[in-house]
Amino acid sequence: MTDKKTLLRSLSGEALDTPPVWLMRQAGRYLPEYRETRAEAGDFLSLCYNSDLAAEVTLQPIRRYGFDAAIMFADILLLPDALGADVWFVTGEGPRLSTITDAGGLAKMKGKDDIHDHMAPIYETLRILTRELPKETTLIGFAGAPWTVATYMIAGRGTPDQAPAHKLRQSDPATFDALMDLLTESTIEYLSMQVQAGAEVIKIFDSWAGSLKGDAFTKYALEPAKRIITELKRRHPGIPVIAFPREAGDAYVGFAKAVGADCLAIDTKVDVTWAATHLQPDSCVQGNLDPKHMITGGQALVDETRRIVDAFKGGPHIFNLGHGITPEADPDNVHLLLETIRG
């Protein structure tokens, strides 16, 4: 196995002396070269749909830092865009979408098999990256989990507590469940095409999973993830999948095994000693440095990085943040992080 890419070795269950490392949102506004390319594209969505420029910004942090993995540059809200929702981004505020609040709105959406022409530039980005990435770098494709994507489609924007989505699932469960089914089936088709285009690993981001509790977590976070992963692995045997039900708390326990994920990404609230005991026996663990350390740096960054690496050294581990790197991050602190991990 020593000739395998380091990230794939960790995902196959191998404990490495030095964990592979990549960062969520590693291609982003903290890098001056990204800001230049974004300006060239004109706006965020234009950047996502310009295959050459999206590949360029994916490659930028690889050139600068030599991460063990590259995650294609895209956004979880491209899927509702492909399904027929209106999607746009407001500078400094984030995404906006036309809303689905009843069966009539849902009926206007396209079907799962009608997304691929719209998504063709994303698949082309992956094909470019398969040619351009260094041979030791793993290519990650991704999508948002159905629950998280649904929260944006129902509210029309990000919300602090996902209240509009919770309200719809309680007041009109038929419409809500139909939306979840559409997103689940569409996500399968989207991710399957990503694998065909060259993605070596898939990550499923359920950024708002933590607002689901009890049976609702099982029905709307766990079960859709299981459906997606089961079908992906049926179509593409051996494809590794990273699941990220952010802020799941105690519901992290057993999640990877239940859904069939090869790796469980954890957020910054998870104690690493607890995670090594309760999560790592089931799967590789990814995480979970607080992104604030990428702003402040210094000895605190070094100490916390070493603490995380030491906690997970007994099993398979991918070093990452507990959430995405922020625009305020200092690029020099990423160098410090890598020096600390790699010695």
C-alpha positions as a LaTeX table, in Angstrom:
\begin{tabular}{lrrr}
\hline
Residue & $x$ (\AA) & $y$ (\AA) & $z$ (\AA) \\
\hline
Met1 & 0.00 & 0.00 & 0.00 \\
Thr2 & 3.00 & 2.30 & 0.30 \\
Asp3 & 2.68 & 3.36 & $-3.34$ \\
Lys4 & $-0.89$ & 4.61 & $-2.75$ \\
Lys5 & $-1.67$ & 8.26 & $-2.26$ \\
Thr6 & $-1.48$ & 9.13 & 1.43 \\
Leu7 & $-5.09$ & 10.31 & 1.66 \\
Leu8 & $-6.33$ & 7.08 & 0.09 \\
Arg9 & $-4.20$ & 5.07 & 2.52 \\
Ser10 & $-5.86$ & 6.80 & 5.46 \\
Leu11 & $-9.30$ & 6.29 & 3.95 \\
Ser12 & $-8.56$ & 2.58 & 3.57 \\
Gly13 & $-7.95$ & 2.38 & 7.33 \\
Glu14 & $-4.18$ & 2.75 & 7.57 \\
Ala15 & $-2.68$ & 4.67 & 10.51 \\
Leu16 & 0.19 & 6.78 & 9.16 \\
Asp17 & 3.05 & 8.33 & 11.10 \\
Thr18 & 2.26 & 11.66 & 9.40 \\
Pro19 & $-1.42$ & 12.20 & 8.60 \\
Pro20 & $-2.41$ & 13.58 & 5.20 \\
Val21 & $-3.69$ & 17.14 & 5.34 \\
Trp22 & $-6.00$ & 19.38 & 3.38 \\
Leu23 & $-8.24$ & 22.25 & 4.48 \\
Met24 & $-11.89$ & 22.90 & 3.81 \\
Arg25 & $-12.17$ & 26.02 & 1.61 \\
Gln26 & $-8.43$ & 25.86 & 0.99 \\
Ala27 & $-9.10$ & 27.61 & $-2.33$ \\
Gly28 & $-10.55$ & 30.88 & $-1.14$ \\
Arg29 & $-10.39$ & 34.54 & $-0.27$ \\
Tyr30 & $-7.46$ & 34.30 & 2.14 \\
Leu31 & $-5.19$ & 33.75 & $-0.88$ \\
Pro32 & $-4.28$ & 36.79 & $-3.01$ \\
Glu33 & $-4.07$ & 34.65 & $-6.15$ \\
Tyr34 & $-7.65$ & 33.48 & $-5.58$ \\
Arg35 & $-8.87$ & 37.07 & $-5.26$ \\
Glu36 & $-7.21$ & 37.92 & $-8.56$ \\
Thr37 & $-8.83$ & 34.99 & $-10.35$ \\
Arg38 & $-12.20$ & 35.74 & $-8.78$ \\
Ala39 & $-11.97$ & 39.30 & $-10.11$ \\
Glu40 & $-11.14$ & 37.93 & $-13.55$ \\
Ala41 & $-14.23$ & 35.70 & $-13.45$ \\
Gly42 & $-16.49$ & 38.62 & $-12.53$ \\
Asp43 & $-18.63$ & 36.97 & $-9.86$ \\
Phe44 & $-18.74$ & 33.83 & $-7.75$ \\
Leu45 & $-21.11$ & 31.75 & $-9.88$ \\
Ser46 & $-19.24$ & 32.69 & $-13.05$ \\
Leu47 & $-16.09$ & 31.39 & $-11.40$ \\
Cys48 & $-17.78$ & 28.10 & $-10.47$ \\
Tyr49 & $-19.02$ & 27.56 & $-14.03$ \\
Asn50 & $-15.78$ & 28.58 & $-15.77$ \\
Ser51 & $-13.97$ & 25.23 & $-15.90$ \\
Asp52 & $-10.52$ & 26.69 & $-16.61$ \\
Leu53 & $-10.72$ & 29.26 & $-13.83$ \\
Ala54 & $-12.32$ & 26.85 & $-11.35$ \\
Ala55 & $-9.49$ & 24.40 & $-12.01$ \\
Glu56 & $-6.98$ & 27.21 & $-11.59$ \\
Val57 & $-8.23$ & 28.21 & $-8.14$ \\
Thr58 & $-8.35$ & 24.54 & $-7.12$ \\
Leu59 & $-4.69$ & 24.22 & $-8.08$ \\
Gln60 & $-3.52$ & 27.43 & $-6.39$ \\
Pro61 & $-3.30$ & 26.08 & $-2.82$ \\
Ile62 & $-1.71$ & 22.88 & $-4.11$ \\
Arg63 & 1.06 & 24.87 & $-5.76$ \\
Arg64 & 1.54 & 27.07 & $-2.72$ \\
Tyr65 & 1.32 & 24.45 & 0.03 \\
Gly66 & 1.48 & 20.96 & $-1.43$ \\
Phe67 & $-1.66$ & 19.68 & 0.32 \\
Asp68 & $-2.30$ & 15.96 & 0.06 \\
Ala69 & $-5.69$ & 16.55 & $-1.55$ \\
Ala70 & $-7.43$ & 19.06 & $-3.77$ \\
Ile71 & $-11.18$ & 19.57 & $-3.54$ \\
Met72 & $-12.76$ & 20.79 & $-6.74$ \\
Phe73 & $-13.87$ & 24.41 & $-6.62$ \\
Ala74 & $-17.65$ & 24.59 & $-6.73$ \\
Asp75 & $-20.54$ & 25.24 & $-4.31$ \\
Ile76 & $-23.25$ & 23.10 & $-2.73$ \\
Leu77 & $-25.91$ & 25.41 & $-4.18$ \\
Leu78 & $-25.06$ & 24.58 & $-7.77$ \\
Leu79 & $-27.41$ & 21.61 & $-7.47$ \\
Pro80 & $-30.55$ & 23.69 & $-6.78$ \\
Asp81 & $-29.38$ & 25.99 & $-9.57$ \\
Ala82 & $-29.27$ & 22.98 & $-11.90$ \\
Leu83 & $-32.72$ & 21.87 & $-10.71$ \\
Gly84 & $-34.21$ & 25.20 & $-11.76$ \\
Ala85 & $-34.08$ & 27.38 & $-8.66$ \\
Asp86 & $-32.87$ & 30.96 & $-9.02$ \\
Val87 & $-29.51$ & 31.24 & $-7.25$ \\
Trp88 & $-27.33$ & 34.30 & $-6.83$ \\
Phe89 & $-24.74$ & 35.58 & $-4.38$ \\
Val90 & $-24.79$ & 38.95 & $-2.63$ \\
Thr91 & $-21.30$ & 40.29 & $-1.94$ \\
Gly92 & $-20.58$ & 40.29 & 1.76 \\
Glu93 & $-23.85$ & 38.54 & 2.61 \\
Gly94 & $-23.80$ & 35.16 & 0.90 \\
Pro95 & $-26.25$ & 33.12 & $-1.19$ \\
Arg96 & $-29.81$ & 33.96 & $-2.11$ \\
Leu97 & $-32.31$ & 31.58 & $-3.71$ \\
Ser98 & $-35.88$ & 31.57 & $-4.90$ \\
Thr99 & $-37.85$ & 29.67 & $-2.28$ \\
Ile100 & $-39.81$ & 26.42 & $-2.24$ \\
Thr101 & $-42.54$ & 26.61 & 0.37 \\
Asp102 & $-45.28$ & 24.42 & $-1.11$ \\
Ala103 & $-46.02$ & 21.64 & $-3.57$ \\
Gly104 & $-46.51$ & 24.13 & $-6.40$ \\
Gly105 & $-42.97$ & 25.45 & $-6.03$ \\
Leu106 & $-41.56$ & 21.96 & $-5.91$ \\
Ala107 & $-43.46$ & 20.98 & $-9.07$ \\
Lys108 & $-41.50$ & 23.61 & $-11.02$ \\
Met109 & $-38.18$ & 21.89 & $-10.34$ \\
Lys110 & $-36.48$ & 19.73 & $-12.95$ \\
Gly111 & $-35.94$ & 16.01 & $-12.51$ \\
Lys112 & $-32.77$ & 14.29 & $-11.32$ \\
Asp113 & $-31.80$ & 13.28 & $-14.85$ \\
Asp114 & $-32.08$ & 16.83 & $-16.20$ \\
Ile115 & $-29.15$ & 18.38 & $-14.30$ \\
His116 & $-26.18$ & 17.19 & $-16.33$ \\
Asp117 & $-26.14$ & 19.77 & $-19.12$ \\
His118 & $-26.13$ & 22.48 & $-16.47$ \\
Met119 & $-23.40$ & 20.70 & $-14.52$ \\
Ala120 & $-21.21$ & 20.00 & $-17.56$ \\
Pro121 & $-18.67$ & 22.72 & $-16.61$ \\
Ile122 & $-18.23$ & 21.13 & $-13.17$ \\
Tyr123 & $-17.45$ & 17.77 & $-14.71$ \\
Glu124 & $-15.01$ & 19.46 & $-17.08$ \\
Thr125 & $-13.27$ & 21.09 & $-14.10$ \\
Leu126 & $-12.69$ & 17.62 & $-12.68$ \\
Arg127 & $-11.35$ & 16.33 & $-15.99$ \\
Ile128 & $-8.88$ & 19.22 & $-16.14$ \\
Leu129 & $-7.76$ & 18.54 & $-12.59$ \\
Thr130 & $-7.16$ & 14.86 & $-13.28$ \\
Arg131 & $-4.63$ & 15.98 & $-15.87$ \\
Glu132 & $-3.07$ & 18.89 & $-13.98$ \\
Leu133 & $-2.78$ & 17.75 & $-10.36$ \\
Pro134 & 0.49 & 16.27 & $-9.12$ \\
Lys135 & 0.38 & 12.48 & $-9.16$ \\
Glu136 & 0.54 & 12.29 & $-5.36$ \\
Thr137 & $-2.46$ & 14.60 & $-4.83$ \\
Thr138 & $-5.93$ & 13.10 & $-4.33$ \\
Leu139 & $-8.88$ & 14.74 & $-6.10$ \\
Ile140 & $-12.02$ & 15.19 & $-4.00$ \\
Gly141 & $-15.49$ & 15.82 & $-5.39$ \\
Phe142 & $-18.39$ & 16.86 & $-3.19$ \\
Ala143 & $-22.00$ & 17.83 & $-2.73$ \\
Gly144 & $-24.17$ & 19.24 & 0.00 \\
Ala145 & $-26.32$ & 16.77 & 1.90 \\
Pro146 & $-30.04$ & 16.93 & 1.08 \\
Trp147 & $-31.05$ & 18.43 & 4.44 \\
Thr148 & $-28.53$ & 21.25 & 4.24 \\
Val149 & $-29.35$ & 22.08 & 0.61 \\
Ala150 & $-33.07$ & 21.95 & 1.44 \\
Thr151 & $-32.65$ & 24.52 & 4.23 \\
Tyr152 & $-31.36$ & 27.04 & 1.69 \\
Met153 & $-34.02$ & 26.22 & $-0.89$ \\
Ile154 & $-36.81$ & 26.71 & 1.65 \\
Ala155 & $-35.49$ & 29.82 & 3.39 \\
Gly156 & $-33.91$ & 31.43 & 0.34 \\
Arg157 & $-30.71$ & 32.05 & 2.29 \\
Gly158 & $-28.66$ & 30.79 & 5.20 \\
Thr159 & $-30.41$ & 31.06 & 8.57 \\
Pro160 & $-29.09$ & 30.77 & 12.13 \\
Asp161 & $-31.43$ & 27.94 & 13.18 \\
Gln162 & $-32.87$ & 26.59 & 9.91 \\
Ala163 & $-36.32$ & 27.48 & 11.24 \\
Pro164 & $-38.08$ & 27.76 & 7.85 \\
Ala165 & $-37.04$ & 24.21 & 6.92 \\
His166 & $-38.08$ & 22.85 & 10.30 \\
Lys167 & $-41.42$ & 24.59 & 9.95 \\
Leu168 & $-42.08$ & 23.11 & 6.49 \\
Arg169 & $-41.12$ & 19.57 & 7.50 \\
Gln170 & $-43.61$ & 19.79 & 10.39 \\
Ser171 & $-46.44$ & 21.66 & 8.65 \\
Asp172 & $-46.26$ & 20.01 & 5.20 \\
Pro173 & $-44.30$ & 16.77 & 5.53 \\
Ala174 & $-45.44$ & 15.51 & 2.12 \\
Thr175 & $-43.87$ & 18.45 & 0.30 \\
Phe176 & $-40.79$ & 18.40 & 2.48 \\
Asp177 & $-40.24$ & 14.67 & 2.02 \\
Ala178 & $-40.70$ & 15.01 & $-1.74$ \\
Leu179 & $-38.07$ & 17.75 & $-1.82$ \\
Met180 & $-35.70$ & 15.58 & 0.20 \\
Asp181 & $-36.26$ & 12.68 & $-2.20$ \\
Leu182 & $-35.55$ & 14.89 & $-5.21$ \\
Leu183 & $-32.36$ & 16.19 & $-3.63$ \\
Thr184 & $-31.23$ & 12.73 & $-2.57$ \\
Glu185 & $-31.73$ & 11.22 & $-6.02$ \\
Ser186 & $-30.22$ & 14.25 & $-7.77$ \\
Thr187 & $-27.20$ & 14.17 & $-5.47$ \\
Ile188 & $-26.60$ & 10.53 & $-6.39$ \\
Glu189 & $-26.63$ & 11.40 & $-10.10$ \\
Tyr190 & $-24.42$ & 14.46 & $-9.60$ \\
Leu191 & $-21.82$ & 12.64 & $-7.50$ \\
Ser192 & $-21.80$ & 9.61 & $-9.77$ \\
Met193 & $-20.92$ & 11.85 & $-12.70$ \\
Gln194 & $-18.18$ & 13.46 & $-10.60$ \\
Val195 & $-16.63$ & 10.05 & $-10.08$ \\
Gln196 & $-16.85$ & 9.33 & $-13.81$ \\
Ala197 & $-15.12$ & 12.66 & $-14.46$ \\
Gly198 & $-12.20$ & 11.80 & $-12.20$ \\
Ala199 & $-13.06$ & 12.40 & $-8.54$ \\
Glu200 & $-11.17$ & 9.84 & $-6.41$ \\
Val201 & $-12.99$ & 10.62 & $-3.16$ \\
Ile202 & $-16.43$ & 12.07 & $-2.44$ \\
Lys203 & $-17.31$ & 14.28 & 0.51 \\
Ile204 & $-20.88$ & 14.98 & 1.62 \\
Phe205 & $-21.30$ & 18.23 & 3.55 \\
Asp206 & $-24.25$ & 18.31 & 5.96 \\
Ser207 & $-23.42$ & 21.69 & 7.43 \\
Trp208 & $-26.72$ & 22.05 & 9.31 \\
Ala209 & $-27.13$ & 18.45 & 10.51 \\
Gly210 & $-26.74$ & 19.62 & 14.10 \\
Ser211 & $-30.14$ & 21.31 & 14.10 \\
Leu212 & $-31.82$ & 17.93 & 13.57 \\
Lys213 & $-32.51$ & 15.99 & 16.76 \\
Gly214 & $-33.58$ & 12.45 & 17.57 \\
Asp215 & $-35.77$ & 10.77 & 14.96 \\
Ala216 & $-35.49$ & 13.81 & 12.68 \\
Phe217 & $-31.70$ & 13.37 & 12.57 \\
Thr218 & $-32.11$ & 9.73 & 11.63 \\
Lys219 & $-34.71$ & 10.43 & 8.94 \\
Tyr220 & $-33.21$ & 13.55 & 7.36 \\
Ala221 & $-29.45$ & 13.30 & 7.97 \\
Leu222 & $-28.56$ & 9.63 & 8.41 \\
Glu223 & $-30.96$ & 7.93 & 6.00 \\
Pro224 & $-30.31$ & 10.22 & 2.99 \\
Ala225 & $-26.56$ & 9.86 & 3.49 \\
Lys226 & $-26.96$ & 6.08 & 3.59 \\
Arg227 & $-29.01$ & 6.10 & 0.38 \\
Ile228 & $-26.46$ & 8.24 & $-1.43$ \\
Ile229 & $-23.40$ & 6.32 & $-0.27$ \\
Thr230 & $-24.95$ & 2.89 & $-0.85$ \\
Glu231 & $-25.83$ & 3.74 & $-4.44$ \\
Leu232 & $-22.49$ & 5.44 & $-5.15$ \\
Lys233 & $-20.60$ & 2.39 & $-3.93$ \\
Arg234 & $-22.88$ & 0.11 & $-5.94$ \\
Arg235 & $-22.10$ & 2.07 & $-9.11$ \\
His236 & $-18.46$ & 2.75 & $-8.28$ \\
Pro237 & $-17.10$ & $-0.06$ & $-6.07$ \\
Gly238 & $-14.27$ & 1.12 & $-3.86$ \\
Ile239 & $-15.00$ & 4.87 & $-4.08$ \\
Pro240 & $-14.17$ & 6.32 & $-0.64$ \\
Val241 & $-16.69$ & 8.69 & 0.95 \\
Ile242 & $-16.19$ & 11.26 & 3.72 \\
Ala243 & $-19.34$ & 12.22 & 5.64 \\
Phe244 & $-19.61$ & 15.48 & 7.58 \\
Pro245 & $-22.78$ & 15.75 & 9.70 \\
Arg246 & $-21.54$ & 18.94 & 11.35 \\
Glu247 & $-22.39$ & 19.48 & 15.02 \\
Ala248 & $-24.04$ & 16.07 & 15.30 \\
Gly249 & $-22.73$ & 15.73 & 18.86 \\
Asp250 & $-23.38$ & 12.28 & 20.31 \\
Ala251 & $-25.04$ & 11.33 & 17.02 \\
Tyr252 & $-21.57$ & 11.17 & 15.48 \\
Val253 & $-21.19$ & 7.82 & 17.26 \\
Gly254 & $-21.96$ & 5.03 & 14.82 \\
Phe255 & $-22.77$ & 7.42 & 11.97 \\
Ala256 & $-19.97$ & 6.33 & 9.64 \\
Lys257 & $-20.79$ & 2.66 & 10.04 \\
Ala258 & $-24.54$ & 3.27 & 9.67 \\
Val259 & $-24.23$ & 5.21 & 6.40 \\
Gly260 & $-21.29$ & 3.29 & 4.95 \\
Ala261 & $-18.81$ & 6.17 & 5.02 \\
Asp262 & $-15.07$ & 5.49 & 5.03 \\
Cys263 & $-14.32$ & 8.63 & 7.02 \\
Leu264 & $-16.15$ & 10.86 & 9.46 \\
Ala265 & $-15.29$ & 14.56 & 9.46 \\
Ile266 & $-15.84$ & 16.24 & 12.83 \\
Asp267 & $-16.37$ & 19.85 & 13.86 \\
Thr268 & $-14.41$ & 21.97 & 16.33 \\
Lys269 & $-16.73$ & 21.21 & 19.26 \\
Val270 & $-15.72$ & 17.54 & 19.33 \\
Asp271 & $-13.12$ & 16.58 & 21.94 \\
Val272 & $-10.36$ & 14.69 & 20.13 \\
Thr273 & $-9.71$ & 12.23 & 22.95 \\
Trp274 & $-13.42$ & 11.33 & 22.97 \\
Ala275 & $-13.40$ & 11.05 & 19.18 \\
Ala276 & $-10.37$ & 8.76 & 19.18 \\
Thr277 & $-12.18$ & 6.46 & 21.60 \\
His278 & $-15.72$ & 6.56 & 20.20 \\
Leu279 & $-15.35$ & 7.35 & 16.47 \\
Gln280 & $-11.96$ & 6.23 & 15.20 \\
Pro281 & $-12.60$ & 2.49 & 15.81 \\
Asp282 & $-15.36$ & 2.66 & 13.17 \\
Ser283 & $-13.63$ & 4.70 & 10.46 \\
Cys284 & $-10.98$ & 7.20 & 9.55 \\
Val285 & $-11.54$ & 10.53 & 11.32 \\
Gln286 & $-11.00$ & 13.91 & 9.65 \\
Gly287 & $-10.47$ & 17.09 & 11.61 \\
Asn288 & $-10.65$ & 19.20 & 13.57 \\
Leu289 & $-8.53$ & 22.31 & 14.23 \\
Asp290 & $-10.49$ & 25.48 & 14.98 \\
Pro291 & $-10.20$ & 27.84 & 11.95 \\
Lys292 & $-9.49$ & 30.73 & 14.34 \\
His293 & $-5.94$ & 29.38 & 14.71 \\
Met294 & $-5.36$ & 30.13 & 11.05 \\
Ile295 & $-5.93$ & 33.78 & 11.89 \\
Thr296 & $-3.98$ & 34.03 & 15.16 \\
Gly297 & $-1.20$ & 31.53 & 14.47 \\
Gly298 & 1.71 & 31.40 & 16.90 \\
Gln299 & 2.45 & 28.81 & 19.53 \\
Ala300 & $-1.23$ & 28.16 & 20.16 \\
Leu301 & $-1.56$ & 26.93 & 16.57 \\
Val302 & 1.46 & 24.67 & 16.99 \\
Asp303 & 0.31 & 23.28 & 20.33 \\
Glu304 & $-3.25$ & 22.57 & 19.23 \\
Thr305 & $-2.10$ & 20.98 & 15.97 \\
Arg306 & 0.25 & 18.66 & 17.86 \\
Arg307 & $-2.50$ & 17.79 & 20.34 \\
Ile308 & $-4.86$ & 16.72 & 17.54 \\
Val309 & $-2.20$ & 14.71 & 15.72 \\
Asp310 & $-1.19$ & 12.95 & 18.94 \\
Ala311 & $-4.79$ & 12.14 & 19.87 \\
Phe312 & $-5.44$ & 10.39 & 16.56 \\
Lys313 & $-2.06$ & 8.75 & 15.96 \\
Gly314 & $-3.38$ & 5.32 & 16.95 \\
Gly315 & $-5.68$ & 5.04 & 13.93 \\
Pro316 & $-6.50$ & 6.45 & 10.50 \\
His317 & $-6.64$ & 10.26 & 10.51 \\
Ile318 & $-6.85$ & 13.05 & 7.95 \\
Phe319 & $-5.83$ & 16.42 & 9.37 \\
Asn320 & $-8.23$ & 19.22 & 8.54 \\
Leu321 & $-10.09$ & 22.07 & 10.16 \\
Gly322 & $-13.40$ & 21.65 & 11.97 \\
His323 & $-14.96$ & 24.06 & 9.46 \\
Gly324 & $-13.77$ & 26.05 & 6.45 \\
Ile325 & $-10.78$ & 28.36 & 6.53 \\
Thr326 & $-11.95$ & 31.97 & 6.73 \\
Pro327 & $-11.05$ & 34.96 & 4.55 \\
Glu328 & $-9.19$ & 36.52 & 7.50 \\
Ala329 & $-6.70$ & 33.65 & 7.70 \\
Asp330 & $-3.00$ & 34.46 & 7.31 \\
Pro331 & $-1.47$ & 32.41 & 4.49 \\
Asp332 & 1.77 & 32.16 & 6.51 \\
Asn333 & $-0.11$ & 30.32 & 9.24 \\
Val334 & $-0.91$ & 27.55 & 6.77 \\
His335 & 2.82 & 27.08 & 6.25 \\
Leu336 & 3.26 & 26.91 & 10.02 \\
Leu337 & 0.50 & 24.32 & 10.25 \\
Leu338 & 2.11 & 22.12 & 7.60 \\
Glu339 & 5.55 & 22.45 & 9.14 \\
Thr340 & 4.11 & 21.37 & 12.48 \\
Ile341 & 2.36 & 18.32 & 11.02 \\
Arg342 & 5.12 & 17.22 & 8.67 \\
Gly343 & 8.08 & 18.21 & 10.79 \\
\hline
\end{tabular}
